[in-house]
Amino acid sequence: MKLSLKLILLLLITINGVSFSQELVLQSVVASISSENPESSFEDIMFLEEEFKNKKVISIGESTHGTHEFALMRHKIFKYLVQTHGFNTIFLEDEYSRCLLIDEYIKGRAKGNGKEIIQNFRNWTWFTEEMLNLIEWMRWYNQQHPDDQLNFIGVDMQDGNHMIQEINRLLSSYNSDIIIELPEQLRDKVHEKWSTSEVKDFDNTVVKKLNVLMESIKFSEEDRNVILRLAMHLEQYKIDHAEFGNGNTAYRDFCMGENIIYAMKNNTKLKGLFIAHNAHIAKVYEKKKSIKKSYGFAGGVLDAHFGDKHLAIAQEFDEGSFNAYYTKKKEPVHQEDFELMEITIEKSIDNSIASEFRNTDCSICYIPMKKVANIRSSKNYTGYKKAFHHHTIGGRFFPAKDNEQQTLEYIQSFDETFDAFILFKKSTASNLIRE
């Protein structure tokens, strides 16, 4: 049966009209944020008051580690949380041992200036003007509030060499002759799996010696707590290498989540903002009897423990620039194969969170995913219902094979994976501080 041209046109108009109306319904849940500048008014984020209420931990992520706007927004949100909800701690995706000096600096106990201090971070991602400004603001706040100090705590556990270096630094003030050393054959094994004999060497030369020292030296309470925390991270470091090596897909995330929980159990006054890549804050956690069979991310560990006292906000962009390591080599192997540089890419692919909300009347969009899920699960909703794509670039950029201004690095997540997205229509690169 042939359809008349008028009927075909009518059907097309009807379908497009339904699609357009569905898009409007979905976009109606979006709230606009006028500025990410931490010096700007908080009025544009006051609508989040109920979301932030009674929270103990708020995770804020980022789809790239080199985006200027992401860093400013987390600074603004942290300032707001400190001033209105009693938050007092940054939990960072970096080494606990390396963030000890940052914590001392913001509390006025470390020598040197901020630019020198941030070189202590393990990851280039934090060597930025944006991170420096956050740290300097925390230092200023602590000077103004001697009885209400902010804290800076790293929650990662990948750098055994630096953990031992920090332990030795603390030991030196009690007995300069005592030194703990990582077995020589393990010093350059960053991600490789350890053999059974290597694990034994680690236990004999590090763990046992540290246990003896903890019994024989009368540390101050503060130093003892720090060394105990470092010992716990070293145990995680050992398990990571003994069980997983390069295959540690979930264990590192479990440790970061557990390290935040540990810190908050030991100091019940802590209320913290967890800063990490979007993937790390995802609310996914499937705990099995075996660590190897378990699956999930730090955000899922936090969600399982804190329940509705935890909030996970991912940050995403549609198009623009960011800093990342990039290589044109087909099979890069070494760090030297990559160059840290500013990269610009095109608009996000179809069926991504960015493309779905591209036409909203805001340059910075707050997208509450629970409301999005309610609309998309409705029988009347005829729009895109599958999991949205979003960037997962992190610290390295891999271009699409057919387009150097597009990325291969997209991942799908369900509406429940994050509580919200903050979407920037356009992004710019973070301001790197070079050594």
Rosetta blueprint (number, residue, H / E / L):
1 M L
2 K L
3 L L
4 S L
5 L H
6 K H
7 L H
8 I H
9 L H
10 L H
11 L H
12 L H
13 I H
14 T H
15 I H
16 N H
17 G H
18 V H
19 S H
20 F H
21 S H
22 Q H
23 E H
24 L H
25 V H
26 L H
27 Q H
28 S L
29 V L
30 V L
31 A E
32 S E
33 I L
34 S L
35 S L
36 E L
37 N L
38 P L
39 E L
40 S L
41 S L
42 F L
43 E H
44 D H
45 I H
46 M H
47 F H
48 L H
49 E H
50 E H
51 E H
52 F H
53 K L
54 N L
55 K L
56 K L
57 V E
58 I E
59 S E
60 I E
61 G L
62 E L
63 S L
64 T E
65 H L
66 G L
67 T E
68 H H
69 E H
70 F H
71 A H
72 L H
73 M H
74 R H
75 H H
76 K H
77 I H
78 F H
79 K H
80 Y H
81 L H
82 V H
83 Q H
84 T H
85 H H
86 G L
87 F L
88 N L
89 T E
90 I E
91 F E
92 L E
93 E E
94 D E
95 E E
96 Y H
97 S H
98 R H
99 C H
100 L H
101 L H
102 I H
103 D H
104 E H
105 Y H
106 I H
107 K L
108 G L
109 R L
110 A L
111 K L
112 G L
113 N L
114 G H
115 K H
116 E H
117 I H
118 I H
119 Q H
120 N H
121 F L
122 R L
123 N L
124 W H
125 T H
126 W H
127 F L
128 T E
129 E H
130 E H
131 M H
132 L H
133 N H
134 L H
135 I H
136 E H
137 W H
138 M H
139 R H
140 W H
141 Y H
142 N H
143 Q H
144 Q H
145 H L
146 P L
147 D L
148 D L
149 Q L
150 L L
151 N E
152 F E
153 I E
154 G E
155 V E
156 D E
157 M L
158 Q L
159 D L
160 G H
161 N H
162 H H
163 M H
164 I H
165 Q H
166 E H
167 I H
168 N H
169 R H
170 L H
171 L H
172 S H
173 S L
174 Y L
175 N L
176 S L
177 D L
178 I L
179 I L
180 I L
181 E L
182 L L
183 P L
184 E H
185 Q H
186 L H
187 R L
188 D L
189 K L
190 V L
191 H L
192 E L
193 K L
194 W L
195 S L
196 T H
197 S H
198 E H
199 V H
200 K H
201 D H
202 F H
203 D H
204 N H
205 T H
206 V H
207 V H
208 K H
209 K H
210 L H
211 N H
212 V H
213 L H
214 M H
215 E H
216 S H
217 I L
218 K L
219 F L
220 S L
221 E H
222 E H
223 D H
224 R H
225 N H
226 V H
227 I H
228 L H
229 R H
230 L H
231 A H
232 M H
233 H H
234 L H
235 E H
236 Q H
237 Y H
238 K H
239 I H
240 D H
241 H H
242 A H
243 E H
244 F H
245 G H
246 N H
247 G H
248 N L
249 T L
250 A L
251 Y H
252 R H
253 D H
254 F H
255 C H
256 M H
257 G H
258 E H
259 N H
260 I H
261 I H
262 Y H
263 A H
264 M H
265 K H
266 N H
267 N L
268 T L
269 K L
270 L L
271 K L
272 G E
273 L E
274 F E
275 I E
276 A L
277 H L
278 N H
279 A H
280 H H
281 I H
282 A L
283 K L
284 V L
285 Y E
286 E E
287 K L
288 K L
289 K L
290 S L
291 I L
292 K L
293 K L
294 S L
295 Y E
296 G E
297 F L
298 A H
299 G H
300 G H
301 V H
302 L H
303 D H
304 A H
305 H H
306 F H
307 G H
308 D H
309 K H
310 H E
311 L E
312 A E
313 I E
314 A E
315 Q E
316 E E
317 F E
318 D E
319 E E
320 G E
321 S E
322 F E
323 N E
324 A E
325 Y E
326 Y E
327 T L
328 K L
329 K L
330 K L
331 E L
332 P L
333 V L
334 H L
335 Q H
336 E H
337 D H
338 F L
339 E E
340 L E
341 M E
342 E E
343 I E
344 T E
345 I E
346 E L
347 K L
348 S L
349 I L
350 D L
351 N L
352 S E
353 I H
354 A H
355 S H
356 E H
357 F L
358 R L
359 N L
360 T L
361 D L
362 C L
363 S L
364 I E
365 C E
366 Y E
367 I E
368 P E
369 M H
370 K H
371 K H
372 V H
373 A H
374 N H
375 I H
376 R H
377 S L
378 S L
379 K L
380 N L
381 Y L
382 T L
383 G L
384 Y L
385 K L
386 K L
387 A L
388 F E
389 H E
390 H E
391 H E
392 T L
393 I L
394 G E
395 G L
396 R E
397 F E
398 F L
399 P E
400 A E
401 K L
402 D L
403 N E
404 E E
405 Q E
406 Q E
407 T E
408 L L
409 E L
410 Y E
411 I E
412 Q E
413 S E
414 F L
415 D L
416 E L
417 T L
418 F L
419 D L
420 A E
421 F E
422 I E
423 L E
424 F E
425 K E
426 K E
427 S E
428 T L
429 A E
430 S L
431 N L
432 L E
433 I L
434 R L
435 E L
